[in-house]
Amino acid sequence: MAGLTLEDLAADPVEIWPENLQAYELFCAMDTQWRIGMAGPTGLDYAALPMALRMIGAARSDWQQLMADIRVMESAALQAMRSKD
């Protein structure tokens, strides 16, 4: 399931604040868009981002903020993936 281990699934649930829900949905919509290099994931493929934004029904006026939110989540995800090595 999305590269998770049983230990990952056993963790306590995380509450998503309403103001962060759309960014979370966008991050989930981008889950198959990771660019992979010889050393593993390098980041998200931003070419797919406009389609994902439309897919979650994001207002165009929110795109810039959602992109900033995704970059924060992407950075944290990359750190977490690299720390497991």
Backbone as a printed PyTorch tensor [residue, N CA C, xyz], in Angstrom:
tensor([[[  0.8480,  -1.1850,   0.0000],
         [  0.0000,   0.0000,   0.0000],
         [  0.8910,   1.2440,   0.0000]],

        [[  1.0780,   1.8370,  -1.1210],
         [  1.8050,   3.1000,  -1.2870],
         [  3.2010,   3.0690,  -0.6810]],

        [[  3.8630,   1.8990,  -0.6830],
         [  5.2170,   1.8180,  -0.1700],
         [  5.3220,   1.8300,   1.3460]],

        [[  4.1990,   1.6730,   2.0410],
         [  4.2120,   1.6890,   3.5050],
         [  4.5030,   0.3000,   4.0590]],

        [[  5.1090,   0.2740,   5.2200],
         [  5.3400,  -0.9830,   5.9200],
         [  4.2500,  -1.1550,   6.9820]],

        [[  4.1920,  -2.3270,   7.5790],
         [  3.2180,  -2.5520,   8.6490],
         [  3.4690,  -1.6090,   9.8190]],

        [[  4.7350,  -1.2750,  10.0780],
         [  5.0560,  -0.3440,  11.1560],
         [  4.5070,   1.0550,  10.8510]],

        [[  4.5520,   1.4530,   9.5830],
         [  4.0000,   2.7520,   9.1950],
         [  2.5010,   2.8040,   9.4510]],

        [[  1.8240,   1.7160,   9.1730],
         [  0.3740,   1.6740,   9.3410],
         [ -0.0300,   1.6090,  10.8050]],

        [[  0.8460,   1.1380,  11.6690],
         [  0.5350,   1.0000,  13.0880],
         [  0.6410,   2.3290,  13.8320]],

        [[  1.1220,   3.3570,  13.1780],
         [  1.2780,   4.6560,  13.8400],
         [ -0.0850,   5.2630,  14.1730]],

        [[ -0.0770,   6.1810,  15.1210],
         [ -1.2970,   6.8690,  15.5030],
         [ -1.8500,   7.6610,  14.3180]],

        [[ -3.1780,   7.7440,  14.2060],
         [ -3.7710,   8.5380,  13.1150],
         [ -3.3700,  10.0070,  13.2330]],

        [[ -3.3090,  10.6710,  12.1020],
         [ -2.9620,  12.0830,  12.0530],
         [ -4.1930,  12.8780,  11.6420]],

        [[ -4.4940,  13.9100,  12.3990],
         [ -5.6320,  14.7710,  12.0740],
         [ -5.2020,  15.7910,  11.0230]],

        [[ -6.0490,  15.9690,  10.0210],
         [ -5.7770,  16.9750,   8.9890],
         [ -6.7150,  18.1450,   9.2350]],

        [[ -6.1480,  19.3040,   9.4730],
         [ -6.9600,  20.4950,   9.6930],
         [ -7.6840,  20.8540,   8.4010]],

        [[ -8.9000,  21.3710,   8.5140],
         [ -9.6830,  21.7060,   7.3160],
         [ -8.9470,  22.6160,   6.3260]],

        [[ -8.1670,  23.5620,   6.8340],
         [ -7.4590,  24.4850,   5.9360],
         [ -6.3220,  23.8030,   5.1670]],

        [[ -5.9510,  22.5920,   5.5870],
         [ -4.8880,  21.8450,   4.9050],
         [ -5.4170,  20.6830,   4.0670]],

        [[ -6.7160,  20.4620,   4.0990],
         [ -7.2900,  19.2940,   3.4390],
         [ -7.0580,  19.3030,   1.9300]],

        [[ -7.2270,  20.4340,   1.2810],
         [ -7.0630,  20.4690,  -0.1710],
         [ -5.6020,  20.2010,  -0.5660]],

        [[ -4.6530,  20.7130,   0.1960],
         [ -3.2400,  20.4340,  -0.0830],
         [ -2.9490,  18.9440,   0.1000]],

        [[ -3.5340,  18.3370,   1.1120],
         [ -3.3660,  16.9010,   1.3330],
         [ -3.9590,  16.1140,   0.1670]],

        [[ -5.1520,  16.5010,  -0.2680],
         [ -5.7850,  15.8200,  -1.3980],
         [ -4.9300,  15.9480,  -2.6610]],

        [[ -4.3400,  17.1130,  -2.8640],
         [ -3.4710,  17.3210,  -4.0120],
         [ -2.2300,  16.4380,  -3.9040]],

        [[ -1.6260,  16.3790,  -2.7300],
         [ -0.4540,  15.5330,  -2.5300],
         [ -0.8040,  14.0730,  -2.8230]],

        [[ -1.9570,  13.6240,  -2.3810],
         [ -2.3990,  12.2520,  -2.6490],
         [ -2.6430,  12.0380,  -4.1470]],

        [[ -3.2000,  13.0490,  -4.8160],
         [ -3.4500,  12.9430,  -6.2610],
         [ -2.1400,  12.8440,  -7.0350]],

        [[ -1.0650,  13.3440,  -6.4650],
         [  0.2460,  13.3180,  -7.1210],
         [  1.0650,  12.0800,  -6.7320]],

        [[  0.4770,  11.1410,  -6.0230],
         [  1.2600,  10.0350,  -5.4630],
         [  1.9350,   9.1400,  -6.4930]],

        [[  1.4930,   9.1530,  -7.7320],
         [  2.1480,   8.3400,  -8.7640],
         [  3.0750,   9.1800,  -9.6360]],

        [[  3.3430,  10.4070,  -9.2340],
         [  4.1130,  11.3290, -10.0670],
         [  5.5260,  11.6140,  -9.5340]],

        [[  6.0850,  10.6940,  -8.7810],
         [  7.4390,  10.8810,  -8.2720],
         [  8.4480,  10.6080,  -9.3770]],

        [[  9.4120,  11.4900,  -9.5140],
         [ 10.5470,  11.2550, -10.4110],
         [ 11.5710,  10.4440,  -9.6420]],

        [[ 12.0900,   9.4280, -10.2940],
         [ 13.0190,   8.5190,  -9.6460],
         [ 14.3470,   8.5490, -10.3930]],

        [[ 15.4310,   8.7360,  -9.6640],
         [ 16.7720,   8.7120, -10.2320],
         [ 17.5190,   7.4920,  -9.7360]],

        [[ 18.7880,   7.4370, -10.0070],
         [ 19.6140,   6.2950,  -9.5960],
         [ 19.6650,   6.1470,  -8.0710]],

        [[ 19.5190,   7.2510,  -7.3490],
         [ 19.5810,   7.2150,  -5.8850],
         [ 18.1870,   7.1860,  -5.2540]],

        [[ 17.1450,   7.0130,  -6.0710],
         [ 15.7850,   6.9720,  -5.5420],
         [ 14.9880,   8.2020,  -5.9310]],

        [[ 13.9140,   8.4950,  -5.2020],
         [ 13.0500,   9.6340,  -5.5360],
         [ 13.8090,  10.9640,  -5.4960]],

        [[ 13.5550,  11.8090,  -6.4910],
         [ 14.2010,  13.1150,  -6.5450],
         [ 13.2060,  14.2580,  -6.3930]],

        [[ 11.9200,  13.9870,  -6.5420],
         [ 10.8960,  15.0180,  -6.4270],
         [  9.6930,  14.6670,  -7.2620]],

        [[  8.6910,  15.5060,  -7.1800],
         [  7.4600,  15.3000,  -7.9440],
         [  7.6040,  15.8440,  -9.3570]],

        [[  6.8790,  15.2600, -10.2750],
         [  6.8410,  15.7340, -11.6570],
         [  5.7830,  16.8300, -11.7340]],

        [[  6.2390,  18.0750, -11.7370],
         [  5.3210,  19.2110, -11.7140],
         [  4.5120,  19.3500, -12.9990]],

        [[  4.9100,  18.6770, -14.0630],
         [  4.1360,  18.7300, -15.3060],
         [  2.7280,  18.1610, -15.0900]],

        [[  2.5830,  17.2590, -14.1300],
         [  1.2880,  16.6490, -13.8370],
         [  0.4450,  17.4860, -12.8790]],

        [[  1.0390,  18.5040, -12.2970],
         [  0.3570,  19.2870, -11.2690],
         [ -0.9280,  19.9690, -11.7520]],

        [[ -0.9460,  20.6330, -12.9190],
         [ -2.1990,  21.2620, -13.3520],
         [ -3.3620,  20.2640, -13.4810]],

        [[ -3.0700,  19.0740, -13.9860],
         [ -4.1170,  18.0520, -14.1030],
         [ -4.6080,  17.6400, -12.7130]],

        [[ -3.6910,  17.4660, -11.7730],
         [ -4.0750,  17.0830, -10.4090],
         [ -4.8830,  18.1890,  -9.7470]],

        [[ -4.5040,  19.4410,  -9.9700],
         [ -5.2620,  20.5710,  -9.4080],
         [ -6.6920,  20.5790,  -9.9520]],

        [[ -6.8290,  20.3180, -11.2350],
         [ -8.1820,  20.2470, -11.8210],
         [ -8.9400,  19.0440, -11.2690]],

        [[ -8.2270,  17.9390, -11.0920],
         [ -8.8440,  16.7070, -10.6170],
         [ -9.4620,  16.8810,  -9.2290]],

        [[ -8.8060,  17.6570,  -8.3670],
         [ -9.3550,  17.8510,  -7.0120],
         [-10.3240,  19.0310,  -6.9570]],

        [[-10.5110,  19.7190,  -8.0950],
         [-11.4610,  20.8300,  -8.1510],
         [-10.9610,  22.1040,  -7.5030]],

        [[ -9.6430,  22.3010,  -7.4900],
         [ -9.0730,  23.4980,  -6.8600],
         [ -9.3700,  24.7420,  -7.6930]],

        [[ -9.7840,  25.7900,  -7.0270],
         [-10.0050,  27.0650,  -7.7080],
         [ -8.6740,  27.5850,  -8.2170]],

        [[ -8.6750,  28.1570,  -9.4070],
         [ -7.4220,  28.6500,  -9.9990],
         [ -6.7460,  29.6860,  -9.0960]],

        [[ -7.5250,  30.4360,  -8.3560],
         [ -6.9590,  31.4380,  -7.4460],
         [ -6.1880,  30.7970,  -6.2840]],

        [[ -6.3950,  29.5140,  -6.0450],
         [ -5.7050,  28.7940,  -4.9610],
         [ -4.4680,  28.0410,  -5.4370]],

        [[ -4.2510,  27.9740,  -6.7380],
         [ -3.1660,  27.1510,  -7.2830],
         [ -1.8000,  27.5430,  -6.7390]],

        [[ -1.5160,  28.8240,  -6.6590],
         [ -0.1910,  29.2620,  -6.2120],
         [  0.0850,  28.8110,  -4.7740]],

        [[ -0.8970,  28.9790,  -3.8950],
         [ -0.7130,  28.5490,  -2.5040],
         [ -0.6060,  27.0370,  -2.4130]],

        [[ -1.4220,  26.3230,  -3.1710],
         [ -1.3640,  24.8630,  -3.1420],
         [ -0.0190,  24.3550,  -3.6460]],

        [[  0.5480,  25.0270,  -4.6380],
         [  1.8710,  24.6490,  -5.1220],
         [  2.9100,  24.8320,  -4.0090]],

        [[  2.8290,  25.9160,  -3.2930],
         [  3.7450,  26.1480,  -2.1730],
         [  3.5550,  25.0690,  -1.0980]],

        [[  2.3140,  24.7270,  -0.8240],
         [  2.0260,  23.6830,   0.1690],
         [  2.6090,  22.3410,  -0.2590]],

        [[  2.4530,  22.0140,  -1.5400],
         [  2.9650,  20.7440,  -2.0660],
         [  4.4890,  20.6900,  -1.9640]],

        [[  5.1390,  21.8060,  -2.2060],
         [  6.6050,  21.8210,  -2.1270],
         [  7.0730,  21.5210,  -0.7050]],

        [[  6.3460,  22.0120,   0.2960],
         [  6.6900,  21.7190,   1.6920],
         [  6.5000,  20.2280,   1.9680]],

        [[  5.3790,  19.6870,   1.5040],
         [  5.0990,  18.2680,   1.7230],
         [  6.0900,  17.3830,   0.9650]],

        [[  6.4230,  17.7970,  -0.2490],
         [  7.3970,  17.0570,  -1.0550],
         [  8.7550,  17.0080,  -0.3440]],

        [[  9.1960,  18.1240,   0.1800],
         [ 10.4720,  18.1860,   0.8820],
         [ 10.4720,  17.2710,   2.1050]],

        [[  9.3950,  17.3120,   2.8740],
         [  9.2880,  16.4540,   4.0550],
         [  9.2560,  14.9720,   3.6620]],

        [[  8.5370,  14.6600,   2.5890],
         [  8.4610,  13.2700,   2.1260],
         [  9.8410,  12.7740,   1.6700]],

        [[ 10.5610,  13.6180,   0.9350],
         [ 11.8940,  13.2340,   0.4790],
         [ 12.8250,  12.9990,   1.6670]],

        [[ 12.7450,  13.8550,   2.6700],
         [ 13.5690,  13.6730,   3.8860],
         [ 13.2290,  12.3500,   4.5530]],

        [[ 11.9480,  12.0540,   4.6710],
         [ 11.5240,  10.8020,   5.3130],
         [ 11.9770,   9.5950,   4.5060]],

        [[ 11.8560,   9.6630,   3.1870],
         [ 12.2700,   8.5360,   2.3550],
         [ 13.7830,   8.3240,   2.4370]],

        [[ 14.5390,   9.4010,   2.4900],
         [ 16.0050,   9.2920,   2.5510],
         [ 16.4760,   8.8400,   3.9230]],

        [[ 15.7310,   9.1630,   4.9630],
         [ 16.1570,   8.7670,   6.3150],
         [ 16.0020,   7.2790,   6.5470]],

        [[ 15.1980,   6.6040,   5.7270],
         [ 15.0110,   5.1540,   5.8780],
         [ 16.1600,   4.3720,   5.2620]],

        [[ 17.0150,   5.0350,   4.4830],
         [ 18.1460,   4.3420,   3.8250],
         [ 19.2740,   4.0650,   4.7720]]])
